[in-house]
Amino acid sequence: MNGAQGKILVIRGGAIGDFILTLPAIAALRQHFPRAHLEVLGYPHIAQLALAGGWVDAVRPIEARALAGFFARNGPLAENWCDYFSEFDLILSYLYDPDRIFESNVRRCSPAQFIAGPHRPDDSAGIHATRVFLQPLERLAIFDADPVPRLHLPDPEPGPDAPVALHPGSGSERKNWPQARWADLFQYLLHATPRRFLLVGGEAEGERLQHLAAAAPPARREVCQSRPLTELARRLKGCAAFVGHDSGITHLAAAVGLPVVVLWPDTPEAVWRPQGEQVRLVRSPRGIRSLPVEEVVQAVDELLEGLSKR
């Protein structure tokens, strides 16, 4: 495509963090083809982030039952989906498609240039996920794109009384710091600073959130549980800082520009570290469950001290 007009489709499944780490590729397409119609086929509750951030023009759900035929070899292809794919000049897919079945079926009904990107990076390669997801764009002569996920939201910048967001959970229990240590950290913060706190989590973190909330005066804390991602992104944008685990929500906090302290597990840092100018990892060689409260307190103290100097 020539960059002046045309339609581009990015296909991206996966979890919250996977999508956010693909944002640099979506942003690079938007910047390189500013007048093209750019659309995402993905999970709407996640992909809406790109719409809210102004990177794409539309989002379409990938869960549609009529798409099933595209994942079967020589499967029956729904006419409306054939018409849909045929509208695009460029299709960039990050779907897991090792036998290229989906790609072959799309090519049966669409003349679009089809670029197959990786579903996930190879942990052993040591290349950061954002750069791995940017590599397919080199076929479009897009080089040296910004590898940092950025989610620009129209909400105002946080004021001097903005809360600190705490996310005591993640998608995997092995990545979580013990609940008792979160309680110790929260008690320290309540006494060491006059700030308010936004306790963030999904359905799985309900018990953790309620346990923390019960230890704080209502005026000092607010629970933000199981909210739509676009709403959560805006709430985080209004915070002063964020403390959390290796999770999609931590990637989201970094993408909206927050100073972030991450309690890091044994995930390969070179591949999955949240990107941003104000991200600090705290880890223990014996694993996250052995991470001392004192080390986390020191990191958060330094973060809050930095905020007070602004």
Helices and strands as residue ranges (DSSP letters): E 7-12, H 16-32, E 37-42, H 44-52, E 58-61, G 65-71, H 79-86, E 90-93, H 101-109, E 113-116, G 123-125, H 129-134, G 135-140, E 164-167, G 173-175, H 179-192, E 197-201, G 203-205, H 206-214, G 218-220, E 221-225, H 229-237, E 241-245, H 248-255, E 260-263, H 269-272, E 279-282, G 288-290, H 293-308
